[in-house]
Amino acid sequence: MSIEIKNLNKQFGSFTALNDINLSAASGSLTALLGPSGCGKTTLLRIIAGLEAASSGQILFDGQDVSHLSVRERHIGFMFQHYALFRHMNVADNIAFGLEVRPRAQRPDKAAIRSRVEALLKLVQLEHLARAYPAQLSGGQRQRIALARALATEPKLLLLDEPFGALDAKVRKELRAWLRQIQQELGITALLVTHDQEEALEMADQIVVMNHGVIEQIGSGESLYHTPKTLFVNEFLGETNALDFAAIEQGQLIIGDYRETLTPHPQARQNVTVFVRPHEWTLHRSPAPQTIGRAQVDSVHTAGAAVQLRLHWTDLPNPPKGIQASLPHIAYRQAPLLPGDSVWLEPNQKQVLSLPEMVEFVI
């Protein structure tokens, strides 16, 4: 089922929670609504579900306006952060609940319900826990059961509201891959609300970045990460270094000692901010062409997938704030660095934004 949202607005009194929201999601896709707390993503999800009414605008499922339909009429499955399993019911009964409370004319017979529950337990790989109660399950198992219950009524749309927020990091990562696989196998359209950038980048076909009730940018994880269109998107998606001492003059980008001719050739002088991701630095042990300047290592942290360095500029006027850099372990082992060492920094890939107009140069 495809989703289209047109000119959607939501006010709570004088407060605007959503402002002119427009987006679409293809049938069978997974769309992540990503943003900080209070940006409006959960309000948008609740309006799509029918749990909240929009102040204005339209919601269309497969081209049909469902803005005024009830929750039941929208045929939606829900999966929340806090499971909401019935503690007095065993796993099988929890999964069957949505089918058993249907109106008599729409309710499957007991054999059909039992068959559906068994199929879903097999899908989530928990057949052996059919008679267990929620208190006897781990957090990851409870979330799998919550998904099975959401899928029991064969919804056209699956809504996921911070579904992994209550789980530890290892289980969360495992369940992300597992849920994505099931979503693709079933071909069900899904909307995921999250503030976790890694979760959105890993799972979603498209990401909708929201801030203060508006959509900042929509795109794939790759396009948002490498070609953000606004300052907020650039800083929200992953770590970045803001070099606010850069300028464009006579068609050249100037960052400290670094020079690069721009095409097209902007003639007017302007101050710009250049953003460089921590992994996009080349570190030289001695002065080299196209380096910005010298920096001194403040700390080295070797845990995780990369070695993390914190540095500060030493030879720039009015030294700006510190710098983050990351190196693969193999590169660091070949030329280890210690606090107090000096390096010269060269940017490999960068994003140049002319503030406040936000004129963009991707280099």
C-alpha positions as CSV (number, residue, x, y, z in Angstrom):
1,M,0.0,0.0,0.0
2,S,1.4,3.4,-1.0
3,I,1.0,6.4,1.3
4,E,0.8,10.1,0.3
5,I,0.5,13.0,2.7
6,K,-0.5,16.4,1.4
7,N,-0.2,19.8,3.1
8,L,-0.7,18.3,6.5
9,N,-0.8,20.7,9.5
10,K,-1.4,20.2,13.2
11,Q,-1.9,22.8,15.9
12,F,-2.3,22.4,19.6
13,G,-3.8,25.7,20.5
14,S,-1.2,28.3,19.5
15,F,1.5,25.7,19.1
16,T,2.2,24.4,15.6
17,A,3.3,20.8,15.9
18,L,3.4,20.1,12.1
19,N,3.7,22.7,9.4
20,D,2.8,21.8,5.8
21,I,4.0,18.2,5.7
22,N,4.2,16.6,2.2
23,L,5.7,13.2,1.7
24,S,5.0,9.9,0.0
25,A,6.0,6.3,0.6
26,A,6.0,3.6,-2.1
27,S,4.2,0.3,-1.5
28,G,6.4,-2.2,0.3
29,S,8.9,0.4,1.4
30,L,10.2,1.3,4.8
31,T,10.3,5.0,5.6
32,A,12.0,6.3,8.7
33,L,10.8,9.5,10.4
34,L,14.0,10.8,12.0
35,G,14.6,13.8,14.2
36,P,15.2,14.9,17.8
37,S,12.6,14.7,20.6
38,G,9.8,17.2,20.0
39,C,10.3,17.5,16.3
40,G,6.7,16.2,15.4
41,K,7.6,12.7,14.2
42,T,5.4,10.8,16.7
43,T,2.5,13.3,16.2
44,L,2.7,12.6,12.4
45,L,2.7,8.9,13.0
46,R,-0.4,9.2,15.3
47,I,-2.2,11.2,12.6
48,I,-1.4,8.6,10.0
49,A,-2.7,5.9,12.3
50,G,-5.9,7.9,13.0
51,L,-5.1,8.2,16.7
52,E,-4.9,12.0,16.3
53,A,-6.8,14.3,13.9
54,A,-4.9,16.7,11.6
55,S,-5.9,20.4,11.7
56,S,-5.8,20.4,7.9
57,G,-4.4,18.4,5.0
58,Q,-4.9,14.9,3.5
59,I,-3.7,11.4,4.1
60,L,-4.1,9.0,1.2
61,F,-3.6,5.2,1.1
62,D,-3.3,3.8,-2.4
63,G,-4.8,7.1,-3.6
64,Q,-7.9,6.9,-1.3
65,D,-8.4,9.7,1.2
66,V,-8.5,8.1,4.7
67,S,-8.2,11.4,6.7
68,H,-11.6,10.9,8.3
69,L,-11.6,7.1,8.7
70,S,-11.3,5.5,12.1
71,V,-8.3,3.6,13.3
72,R,-10.1,0.3,12.7
73,E,-11.0,1.2,9.2
74,R,-7.4,2.1,8.2
75,H,-6.2,-1.5,8.7
76,I,-2.9,-0.6,10.4
77,G,-0.6,-2.7,12.6
78,F,1.2,-1.1,15.5
79,M,4.5,-1.9,17.2
80,F,5.6,0.3,20.1
81,Q,8.6,0.7,22.3
82,H,6.9,-0.6,25.4
83,Y,5.5,-3.9,23.9
84,A,2.0,-3.4,25.5
85,L,1.6,-7.2,25.8
86,F,-1.2,-8.4,28.1
87,R,0.5,-9.8,31.2
88,H,-2.4,-12.2,32.1
89,M,-2.4,-13.8,28.6
90,N,0.1,-16.2,27.2
91,V,2.1,-15.6,24.0
92,A,-0.4,-17.3,21.7
93,D,-3.4,-15.5,23.2
94,N,-1.6,-12.1,22.9
95,I,-1.0,-12.7,19.2
96,A,-4.6,-13.9,18.7
97,F,-6.2,-11.0,20.5
98,G,-6.6,-8.7,17.5
99,L,-8.4,-11.4,15.6
100,E,-10.6,-12.5,18.5
101,V,-12.0,-9.0,19.1
102,R,-13.1,-8.4,15.5
103,P,-16.8,-8.1,14.9
104,R,-18.4,-11.5,14.6
105,A,-19.0,-11.1,10.9
106,Q,-15.3,-10.4,10.3
107,R,-13.8,-12.8,12.9
108,P,-12.1,-16.0,11.6
109,D,-13.1,-19.3,13.2
110,K,-11.0,-20.7,16.0
111,A,-9.2,-23.1,13.7
112,A,-8.2,-20.2,11.4
113,I,-7.0,-18.1,14.3
114,R,-5.0,-21.0,15.7
115,S,-3.4,-21.6,12.3
116,R,-2.6,-17.9,11.9
117,V,-1.0,-17.7,15.4
118,E,1.1,-20.8,14.6
119,A,2.3,-19.3,11.3
120,L,3.3,-16.0,13.0
121,L,5.1,-17.8,15.8
122,K,7.1,-19.7,13.2
123,L,7.8,-16.4,11.4
124,V,9.2,-14.8,14.5
125,Q,11.0,-18.1,15.4
126,L,9.3,-18.5,18.8
127,E,7.1,-21.5,18.4
128,H,8.4,-23.1,21.6
129,L,7.1,-20.1,23.7
130,A,3.5,-20.3,22.7
131,R,2.3,-21.1,26.2
132,A,4.8,-18.7,28.0
133,Y,3.7,-15.5,29.6
134,P,5.3,-12.0,28.9
135,A,7.0,-12.0,32.3
136,Q,8.9,-15.1,31.3
137,L,10.4,-13.6,28.1
138,S,13.4,-11.5,27.4
139,G,13.1,-8.0,26.0
140,G,14.0,-9.1,22.5
141,Q,11.4,-12.0,22.7
142,R,8.7,-9.6,23.9
143,Q,9.4,-7.4,20.9
144,R,9.1,-10.3,18.5
145,I,5.8,-11.2,20.0
146,A,4.6,-7.6,19.7
147,L,5.5,-7.7,16.0
148,A,3.6,-11.0,15.5
149,R,0.6,-9.5,17.2
150,A,0.8,-6.4,15.0
151,L,0.9,-8.7,11.9
152,A,-1.9,-11.0,13.0
153,T,-4.7,-8.9,11.4
154,E,-2.8,-8.7,8.1
155,P,-2.5,-4.9,8.1
156,K,-1.8,-2.9,5.0
157,L,0.5,-0.7,6.9
158,L,2.9,-1.3,9.8
159,L,3.7,1.6,12.1
160,L,6.7,1.4,14.4
161,D,7.2,3.9,17.2
162,E,10.7,3.7,18.6
163,P,10.3,-0.1,18.7
164,F,13.9,-0.9,19.9
165,G,14.4,2.0,22.4
166,A,14.0,-0.2,25.5
167,L,16.5,-2.9,24.4
168,D,20.2,-3.1,24.9
169,A,22.6,-2.3,22.0
170,K,23.4,-5.9,20.9
171,V,19.7,-7.0,20.9
172,R,18.6,-3.8,19.2
173,K,21.1,-4.3,16.3
174,E,20.0,-8.0,15.9
175,L,16.3,-7.1,15.8
176,R,16.8,-4.3,13.3
177,A,18.2,-6.7,10.8
178,W,15.6,-9.3,11.6
179,L,12.7,-6.9,11.3
180,R,13.9,-5.4,8.1
181,Q,14.2,-9.0,6.6
182,I,10.6,-9.8,7.6
183,Q,9.3,-6.5,6.3
184,Q,10.9,-7.2,2.9
185,E,9.7,-10.8,2.8
186,L,6.1,-9.8,3.5
187,G,6.2,-6.8,1.3
188,I,4.4,-4.7,3.8
189,T,4.7,-0.9,3.8
190,A,6.2,0.4,7.1
191,L,6.8,3.7,8.8
192,L,9.4,3.8,11.5
193,V,9.7,6.7,14.1
194,T,13.2,7.0,15.5
195,H,15.8,9.4,16.8
196,D,18.6,6.9,16.3
197,Q,20.5,7.9,13.1
198,E,22.2,4.5,12.8
199,E,18.9,2.8,13.0
200,A,17.4,4.9,10.2
201,L,20.5,4.7,8.0
202,E,20.6,0.9,8.4
203,M,16.9,0.1,7.9
204,A,15.1,2.6,5.8
205,D,14.6,2.9,2.0
206,Q,14.0,6.6,2.6
207,I,14.5,8.9,5.5
208,V,12.4,11.9,6.4
209,V,14.5,14.3,8.6
210,M,12.2,16.5,10.7
211,N,12.9,19.5,12.9
212,H,10.5,21.8,14.7
213,G,7.5,20.4,12.9
214,V,8.8,20.7,9.4
215,I,10.6,18.4,7.0
216,E,14.2,19.4,6.5
217,Q,15.0,16.8,3.8
218,I,13.8,13.5,2.3
219,G,16.1,11.0,0.7
220,S,18.1,7.8,1.0
221,G,20.6,7.4,3.8
222,E,23.5,7.8,1.4
223,S,22.2,11.1,-0.2
224,L,21.3,12.6,3.2
225,Y,24.7,11.7,4.7
226,H,26.8,12.8,1.7
227,T,24.8,15.7,0.3
228,P,22.7,17.3,3.1
229,K,20.8,20.3,2.0
230,T,20.6,22.2,5.3
231,L,22.8,22.9,8.2
232,F,20.5,20.9,10.5
233,V,20.7,17.7,8.4
234,N,24.4,18.0,8.0
235,E,25.0,18.2,11.8
236,F,22.2,15.8,12.8
237,L,23.3,12.9,10.6
238,G,26.6,11.7,12.1
239,E,29.6,13.5,13.6
240,T,31.0,16.4,11.7
241,N,33.6,19.2,12.1
242,A,32.4,22.7,11.4
243,L,35.2,24.9,10.0
244,D,33.6,28.4,10.3
245,F,36.8,30.3,9.4
246,A,36.6,29.5,5.7
247,A,35.9,31.9,2.9
248,I,35.3,32.1,-0.9
249,E,37.4,34.8,-2.6
250,Q,38.0,35.3,-6.3
251,G,36.6,31.9,-7.2
252,Q,38.7,30.1,-4.6
253,L,37.7,28.2,-1.5
254,I,40.2,29.2,1.3
255,I,40.5,27.2,4.5
256,G,43.6,28.3,6.4
257,D,46.4,27.3,4.0
258,Y,44.1,25.2,1.8
259,R,43.1,26.5,-1.6
260,E,40.7,25.1,-4.1
261,T,39.3,26.6,-7.3
262,L,35.6,26.3,-7.5
263,T,33.5,25.6,-10.6
264,P,31.4,27.5,-11.3
265,H,33.5,30.5,-10.3
266,P,31.7,32.6,-7.6
267,Q,33.2,36.1,-7.7
268,A,31.7,37.8,-4.7
269,R,33.6,37.3,-1.5
270,Q,31.7,35.4,1.1
271,N,32.3,33.8,4.5
272,V,31.3,30.1,4.5
273,T,31.3,27.2,6.8
274,V,33.0,24.0,5.7
275,F,31.9,20.6,7.2
276,V,34.3,17.6,7.2
277,R,33.3,14.2,8.6
278,P,35.8,12.8,11.1
279,H,36.8,9.9,8.7
280,E,37.3,12.4,5.8
281,W,40.7,13.7,7.0
282,T,44.2,12.8,5.8
283,L,46.7,13.3,8.6
284,H,50.2,14.2,7.5
285,R,53.2,14.0,9.9
286,S,54.9,17.1,8.3
287,P,53.7,20.1,6.3
288,A,52.2,19.1,3.0
289,P,50.4,20.8,0.1
290,Q,46.7,21.4,0.5
291,T,46.6,21.0,4.3
292,I,44.6,23.5,6.3
293,G,47.2,23.9,9.0
294,R,48.8,22.2,12.0
295,A,46.9,20.5,14.8
296,Q,47.9,18.9,18.0
297,V,46.5,15.6,19.3
298,D,44.7,16.0,22.6
299,S,43.5,12.4,23.1
300,V,43.3,9.0,21.4
301,H,40.5,6.5,22.0
302,T,41.0,3.1,20.4
303,A,37.8,1.3,21.3
304,G,35.2,0.4,18.6
305,A,35.5,0.1,14.9
306,A,37.9,3.0,14.5
307,V,40.5,5.0,16.4
308,Q,39.0,8.3,17.5
309,L,41.3,11.4,17.8
310,R,40.5,14.7,19.3
311,L,42.8,17.6,18.2
312,H,43.0,21.4,18.3
313,W,44.4,23.8,15.8
314,T,47.8,25.4,16.8
315,D,48.7,27.9,14.1
316,L,45.4,29.5,13.0
317,P,44.5,33.0,14.2
318,N,41.7,33.0,16.8
319,P,41.8,29.2,17.0
320,P,38.4,27.7,16.5
321,K,36.9,24.8,18.4
322,G,38.5,21.3,18.5
323,I,38.6,18.8,15.8
324,Q,37.5,15.1,15.6
325,A,39.2,12.6,13.3
326,S,38.9,8.9,13.0
327,L,41.3,6.4,11.5
328,P,41.0,2.7,10.6
329,H,42.9,0.5,13.1
330,I,45.2,-0.7,10.4
331,A,46.2,2.8,9.5
332,Y,46.7,3.8,13.1
333,R,48.9,0.8,13.8
334,Q,51.1,1.6,10.9
335,A,51.7,5.2,12.2
336,P,50.5,5.5,15.8
337,L,49.8,9.0,17.3
338,L,50.1,10.1,20.9
339,P,48.7,13.1,22.8
340,G,51.0,16.0,22.1
341,D,51.9,14.9,18.5
342,S,51.5,17.4,15.7
343,V,49.8,16.6,12.4
344,W,48.7,18.6,9.3
345,L,45.1,18.1,8.3
346,E,43.9,17.8,4.7
347,P,40.2,17.4,3.9
348,N,39.3,14.6,1.5
349,Q,35.6,15.4,1.1
350,K,33.7,18.3,2.4
351,Q,30.4,20.2,2.4
352,V,30.5,24.0,1.9
353,L,27.6,26.0,3.1
354,S,27.2,29.8,2.7
355,L,25.4,31.0,5.8
356,P,22.8,32.1,6.5
357,E,21.6,31.8,2.9
358,M,22.6,28.1,2.8
359,V,24.0,28.3,-0.7
360,E,25.5,24.9,-1.1
361,F,28.8,23.7,-2.7
362,V,29.5,19.9,-2.5
363,I,33.2,19.2,-3.0
